[in-house]
Amino acid sequence: MENSGMGVSFRETQHFRQKWIVAIIAGITVLMWYSAVEQILLKRPFGNNPAPDIVLIVFWILFGVGFPLFFLKLRLLTEVREDGIYIKFVPINRRFIRIGFDEIDTYEIRKYRPIVEYGGWGVKYGSGGKAYNVSGNMGLQLKLKNGKKVLIGTQRPEEFKLAVESKIG
C-alpha cells in the first residue's frame, strides 16, 4: 500500500483542460451515441455504407462510453514527500513514480512550449528530456545527477518549488 498521505508538503491534481481536446472528445462521443441510437434503437441504417450492428456496438462501447470515461478519470498527481517527488498519471500508472531528492542536481521553474518541445501533453519525451504534463506551460525542470532531465508541469510553480526547496535545503 502506498504512503500518499504521510509527510506530504505539496499535493497537486491536474486535469486536461484544453478546450480543443474536450471538443474533439465530445464530438466523437456525440457521434457514437447518435449513430448507435439511429441504427440500433430506431432501426435506421447510419450512413451510406452502414457498419454491422455488432461493429457499431463495439465502437459505441469503446468511443461513446469508454474513451470519455477514461478521459474524465485521466489526471496527473504530483506530491512532494519527505524522501522525494512523486508523480502518478491516473489511471495509466498503477503506482507513483518517485524521484528521490538525492537524485536531483538542480531544479528551476520554467516556462515551456508543450507542443514544440514535447509534442503535446501527457508523458512525453522531447528536446528537454522527459515531461509529465496535462495543461498549461509552466513546470518545475529537474536536472538529475545522472544527466537526465525531467519536467513536471504545474499550475502552482512557486508552491511546488518551495516544497522541494524545503526538503533539499
C-alpha positions as CSV (number, residue, x, y, z in Angstrom):
1,M,0.0,0.0,0.0
2,E,1.3,3.4,-0.9
3,N,2.0,6.1,1.7
4,S,0.4,9.0,-0.1
5,G,-0.9,10.9,2.9
6,M,2.1,11.0,5.3
7,G,4.7,13.6,5.1
8,V,3.2,15.3,2.1
9,S,4.2,19.0,1.9
10,F,2.8,19.7,-1.6
11,R,0.0,17.9,-3.5
12,E,-1.5,18.9,-6.9
13,T,-4.1,17.2,-9.0
14,Q,-4.3,18.4,-12.6
15,H,-6.8,17.5,-15.3
16,F,-6.6,18.1,-19.1
17,R,-8.3,21.5,-19.6
18,Q,-7.6,22.3,-23.2
19,K,-10.9,23.2,-24.8
20,W,-10.0,21.8,-28.2
21,I,-9.3,18.3,-26.6
22,V,-12.6,18.4,-24.8
23,A,-14.3,19.5,-28.0
24,I,-12.8,16.6,-30.0
25,I,-13.7,14.0,-27.4
26,A,-17.2,15.5,-27.0
27,G,-17.7,15.4,-30.8
28,I,-16.6,11.7,-31.1
29,T,-18.8,10.8,-28.1
30,V,-21.9,12.6,-29.6
31,L,-21.3,10.9,-33.0
32,M,-21.1,7.5,-31.4
33,W,-24.2,7.9,-29.4
34,Y,-26.1,9.4,-32.3
35,S,-25.1,6.6,-34.7
36,A,-26.0,3.9,-32.1
37,V,-29.4,5.4,-31.4
38,E,-30.2,5.8,-35.1
39,Q,-29.1,2.3,-36.1
40,I,-29.7,0.1,-33.1
41,L,-32.7,1.7,-31.4
42,L,-34.5,3.4,-34.3
43,K,-33.5,0.7,-36.8
44,R,-32.4,3.4,-39.4
45,P,-29.1,2.5,-41.0
46,F,-26.4,5.1,-40.2
47,G,-24.6,6.4,-43.2
48,N,-24.4,5.3,-46.9
49,N,-22.5,2.1,-46.1
50,P,-23.6,1.2,-42.5
51,A,-21.5,-1.0,-40.3
52,P,-23.0,-4.2,-39.0
53,D,-24.8,-3.7,-35.7
54,I,-22.2,-5.6,-33.7
55,V,-19.4,-3.4,-35.1
56,L,-21.3,-0.3,-34.2
57,I,-22.0,-1.6,-30.7
58,V,-18.3,-2.2,-30.2
59,F,-17.4,1.2,-31.4
60,W,-20.1,2.8,-29.3
61,I,-18.7,1.0,-26.2
62,L,-15.2,2.0,-26.9
63,F,-15.6,5.6,-28.2
64,G,-19.0,6.5,-26.9
65,V,-18.6,5.2,-23.3
66,G,-15.0,4.0,-22.6
67,F,-13.0,6.8,-24.1
68,P,-14.9,9.7,-22.5
69,L,-14.8,7.9,-19.1
70,F,-11.1,7.3,-19.5
71,F,-10.6,11.0,-20.3
72,L,-12.6,12.1,-17.3
73,K,-10.5,9.9,-15.0
74,L,-7.2,11.0,-16.5
75,R,-5.2,13.2,-14.2
76,L,-1.7,14.0,-13.0
77,L,-1.0,13.7,-9.3
78,T,2.2,15.4,-8.0
79,E,3.3,15.1,-4.4
80,V,6.4,16.3,-2.5
81,R,7.1,13.9,0.3
82,E,9.9,13.6,2.9
83,D,12.0,11.4,0.5
84,G,11.2,12.8,-2.9
85,I,8.8,14.0,-5.6
86,Y,6.1,11.5,-6.5
87,I,4.3,11.6,-9.9
88,K,1.3,9.5,-11.0
89,F,-0.8,9.6,-14.2
90,V,-4.1,8.1,-13.2
91,P,-5.4,5.7,-14.4
92,I,-2.3,4.8,-16.5
93,N,0.2,4.4,-13.7
94,R,-0.7,1.9,-11.0
95,R,1.9,3.3,-8.7
96,F,3.6,6.6,-8.1
97,I,6.9,7.2,-9.8
98,R,9.5,8.5,-7.3
99,I,12.3,10.9,-7.9
100,G,14.4,11.0,-4.8
101,F,15.9,14.3,-3.6
102,D,19.3,12.6,-3.7
103,E,18.9,12.1,-7.5
104,I,18.3,15.8,-8.2
105,D,21.2,18.0,-9.2
106,T,19.4,21.2,-10.0
107,Y,15.8,22.4,-10.3
108,E,14.1,25.6,-11.6
109,I,10.7,26.9,-12.6
110,R,10.5,27.4,-16.3
111,K,8.0,28.3,-19.0
112,Y,8.0,25.7,-21.8
113,R,6.2,25.1,-25.1
114,P,4.4,21.7,-24.7
115,I,3.8,21.1,-28.4
116,V,7.1,22.3,-29.7
117,E,9.3,20.8,-27.0
118,Y,7.5,17.6,-26.2
119,G,4.9,17.1,-28.9
120,G,2.0,17.9,-26.6
121,W,0.7,16.9,-23.2
122,G,0.9,13.6,-21.3
123,V,4.1,11.6,-20.5
124,K,6.3,12.8,-23.3
125,Y,9.9,12.7,-24.4
126,G,11.4,15.7,-26.2
127,S,14.4,18.0,-26.6
128,G,14.1,18.9,-22.9
129,G,14.1,15.3,-21.7
130,K,11.0,13.6,-20.2
131,A,7.9,15.6,-19.4
132,Y,4.8,14.9,-17.2
133,N,2.2,17.5,-18.0
134,V,-1.5,17.9,-18.7
135,S,-2.1,21.6,-19.2
136,G,-0.5,24.9,-19.2
137,N,3.1,25.9,-20.0
138,M,4.8,26.1,-16.6
139,G,6.8,23.4,-14.9
140,L,9.5,22.5,-12.5
141,Q,12.5,21.5,-14.5
142,L,14.7,18.9,-12.8
143,K,18.2,18.1,-13.9
144,L,19.2,14.8,-12.3
145,K,22.7,13.8,-11.3
146,N,22.7,11.1,-14.0
147,G,22.3,13.9,-16.6
148,K,18.7,13.2,-17.4
149,K,16.1,16.0,-17.4
150,V,12.5,15.7,-16.1
151,L,9.9,18.4,-16.5
152,I,6.9,18.3,-14.2
153,G,4.0,20.5,-15.3
154,T,2.3,22.5,-12.6
155,Q,-0.4,25.2,-12.1
156,R,1.3,26.2,-8.9
157,P,5.0,26.5,-9.7
158,E,6.1,28.7,-6.8
159,E,4.4,26.5,-4.2
160,F,5.9,23.4,-5.9
161,K,9.4,24.8,-5.9
162,L,9.2,26.0,-2.3
163,A,8.1,22.5,-1.2
164,V,11.1,20.9,-3.0
165,E,13.4,23.6,-1.6
166,S,12.2,22.9,1.9
167,K,13.3,19.2,1.6
168,I,16.5,19.7,-0.3
169,G,17.7,22.7,1.6
